[in-house]
Amino acid sequence: MLLDTASLYFRAYFGVPDSVRAPDGTPVNAVRGLLDFIARLVQDHQPDDLVACMDFDWRPGWRVALIPTYKAHRVAEEAPEGEGVDEEEVPDTLSPQVPVIDAVLDAVGIARVGAAHYEADDVIGTLAGRATGPVDIVTGDRDLFQLVDDGRQARVLYPVKGVGTLQLVDEAHVREKYGVDGPGYADLALLRGDPSDGLPGVPGIGEKTAAKLLAAHGDLAGIMAAVDDPTSKLTPSQRKRLDEARPYVAVAPKVVRVAHDVPLPAFDPALPRRPRDPRVLGALEERWGLGGSLHRLLSTLEG
């Protein structure tokens, strides 16, 4: 089981009231919500291995160099002085909870894996590619539908309400909903664009048109080959729009498709039965008032 950790703690933050606080009054709704999420996922799906995949770089420079608008609207207006990286604009009371989440996961012994210059999506893509058995990817980000592959037993568990209600996304679901297979979802997203990620897409090519073009021509390369083929059945407007979008289409695949070759540190993905560092975990529990959420997780891990 691969967790898109930031996606889940954002959901926890907005789904759990900020009245859930530490003894000193600091909000810990994202921390406790994420712990409850993980406990429920382990209880319901019984994974042998679980990895909390992290965004060590939420807006990698190599992606921005290719498409400067990539996630540009999410950049905080004022990055911390002296730092050469973009800071993601997140709610004021969420940012302080992220280091707590990191510390708690480490003390429990849940593998927390990221890589410099890569997003969690890339870590997930790399680990999913390495897997020799079934893989459940837990994310609220549709971009990862591109990893759905029935042959490799890779599916997405997409939270509809908390993590108690999950949409199981397999190839049949992607085809029914979007008219493409799993790997084709990246080309679909590339063509239609995605304002939430700052991807402009091809003007005039919406989701339904993109799906029809992919069905007719197989993939992005096939579509662009059809642009150069005067006998293809592209409409004049489609041919013109795609032709004008060549500079974007040339670079967008590397931005939209997750990486599968991220260099990752050695780690143990096995779910721990007991906390890795009980002393540190006890101090974190007391400091942040993690109470029932932490106890439920530990009880679930003990089996």
N, C-alpha and C positions, 0 to 999 in steps of 0.2 A: 504494500500500500504506500503510495507516494502522495504526500500532502503538499498542496500549494499553500504554504503556511500563511503568507501574507493575505491571500484571498480569504482564508478562513478566519484569521483574527480581525480583519476588517468586518466580516459578517458578524462575528461575535461582538465587536464593539458597538455596532449599530443595532444588534438584536437583543443585547442584555442591557438593562437600564444602568445609567452611570451612577445610580444610587448604590450600586454594589461597590463598596470602598474598603480600603485598608483601614486598620485601626487609627491611623493619623488623618483619615479623610481623603486620601488619594484614591481616585477611581482605579479599580482593577477589573472592570467589566470585561475587557478584552482578554485579560489573562485567564480569569475564571471561565469565561465563555469558551475559550479555546481548549482548556483542560476538559471541560464537559463534552465538547465536540469529540475530542480524541477518545475519551472513555466510551462514548456512544458508538463511535466507529469500530473500536476494538471489540466491544461487546457484540455488535450486530454482525460484523464481517469476519472476525477471528483471523486476522492476518498473522502470518508467522513473522514477517518482517515489516517494518514501518519506518519510513524516512520523512522527516520534516524538511522539505526542500525550501531553501532560503533565497531571497533576492539580495545578493551581495552587491549588485549594481542594477538598480531598477530601470535605468535608462542608459544602456551601454553606449559609449562614445562611437563604437564602430557602427552601430545601428543609426545613430543620429547623423553620422557623416554621410550615410547613404540617403536618409530621408530626414532632413532637419526638423520637420514638424513632428517627428516621432515623440509622442507623450509630452510635447512642449507645453501644452496647456496645464499640465499637472505640476510644472516646476514652481516651487515657492517663489514669490516675488523677490525675496531677499535671501539669498543663500548665505550661510554663515561666513563671516569674514575670514579670509585666508584659506578657504577650502576651494579646491579646483573642481569640485564635482557638484552636479545639480542636486538640490535637496527636494525630495518629493513633498508636495503640500499635503499634509495629513492633519486631522483634527488635533488641537492642542493637547487634549487629554489622552490621546492614543500614543503619541510618540514616546512619552516616558514609560509606557507599559511594555514596549518592545524589548528593551534590555532585560526586563523581568521575565518575559516569556522565554528569552534565550537562556537565562540562568536556570529557570525551573526545568526546561526540557533537558538541559545538560545534567542537572543534578538527578533527575529521574533516570536518565540513561537512554533517552530516546535520541536516535541519531539525528543530528541537525547538520545538513550538508549544503554548502554553497560554493561558489567559485568567483574569484575576482573577474570583473568585466562581463559577467553573465547574470541573466535573470533566473529566477526559480524555474520558469518554463523550460529553459535550456538544460538545467540540471535534471528535470523530470524527463525531458526527451532523451537525454543520455542514459539515465538509469532504466527507462522503459526499454530502450534498445538493447541494453545489456542483459535484461531479465531472461531467465530460462524457463519461467513459468508464468502463470496468470498475473496480471498487473491491474490493480485498481488505482486510478488517479482521482484524487478528491480535489475538486476545484470549482469555483464559481465563475471561471473564465472560459468562455466558449472557444477561445483560441486553441485550447488544448484538445478540442475535438479532432484536430488533425492527427492525433496519436492513436485514435480508435482503430483497432485492427483485430477483427475476429480471428484471423489466422494465428495471430500471436497472442490471443487472449488478453488483449489490452482494451480496457474500457474506462469510461469516465463515470464517476459518481458525482452528479451535479446537484448541489443543495437547492431544494425548492423552498423549504422552510426549515431553518436550522439545519441539523444533519439527521433529524429524525425522519424527514421526508426527503429522499434522494431520488432523482431521476437517473435511471441506469441508461447510460448512453453507449449503445453499441452501433455497429454499422447499419442495422435496420433503422434505428432511430435517426441517425444522421441522414440517411437516404430519404426517409419519410419527411423529415423536417426541412431539409435543405436541397435535396435532389442530387447529392454527391456522395461519394464514399468518404471514409475518414481522411486519408491523405489529400483528397480533393478539396477538403474544407479550407486549407490554407490558400489555394488558388481562388476559391470563392471569396474569401475574406479580402484577399489582395485586390480583386477586381471591383468589388462593391465598395471597398473602403471601410474604415471603422473610426468614426469621430472620437470614440473613447480612447483610442491609441494614437490619434493624430495621423491616421493613414488616409490620404485623399482619395484613393481608389481611381477608377477610370470614369471621368465625368459621363453621365448618361447611362452607365451600366450599373443597374441595381441588382439586388440579390437574385431575383427570378431570371433576369436576362443572363446574369453570370452563370447560373445553374444550367440554363439552356445551351449556352455556348460551350460549357464544359461537357455536357452530354453529347453534343454534336461533334466536338473536336478532341475529346479525351483529356486534355490537360492544357496548361497555359502555353506550352510550346506549340501544341497543335493549333490553338487559337491564333497565335501570332503567325504561324505558317499560313493559315487561311487568309490572313490580312494580305500576304504577298501573292496569294493565288487568285487571279482574276476570275477563275471559274467557281470559287467557293460560294456558299450560299449566305455569306454575311450581307446584311443590308448595307447600303451606301453610308448611312450614318454610323453604323457599328464599325465599319471599316475605317472611316475617317477618325472616329474617336480613339480607336485602338492604335491607329497609326500615330496620332498626335501624342499618345500616352507612352510611346516607346521608351523615353528616358526613365519614366517611373517604373514601367514593367521590367526594365533591365535590372534594376537594383532592388525592387520590392521583395522578390522571393527570399533573399538573404535576411531581410528584416522580419518578414512575416513568419517564415518557417522556423521552428525551434531548432537549435543546434543539437547535434547528436554526438558530438565529439569533445565535450567539455572535459578538461583535465580536472579530476576530482581527487581529493585526499582519500587515504585509506580510512574506512570506518566500518563499524559493525552494525548492520541493519536489524539484527534480531531484537525483538521486543524484550525488554528486561522484565524479569519476574519481580525483582526487588530494586529499590532505588540504588543508583550507582554511588551516590554520596549522601547518605542519610543525614549527616550532620549539617551540611550546607542546605539540604532540602528543608530540614527542620527550622533552620534560621529564616529561610525564605517564607515558609508557611507562617511563622510568627510575625515577621516584619510586614507581610502583605495581606495577612488575614485570608489565606487561601482556603481554609476550612474544608467544607464539604466537597468542593470541586476537586481538590487534590486527593482527598480520601477516596472519592469515587473512582478516580483514575487509578490510584494505587491498588485498590481492591479489585478492579477489573483486570489489571495486569497480573495480579497474583493468581487469577483464575479461580 
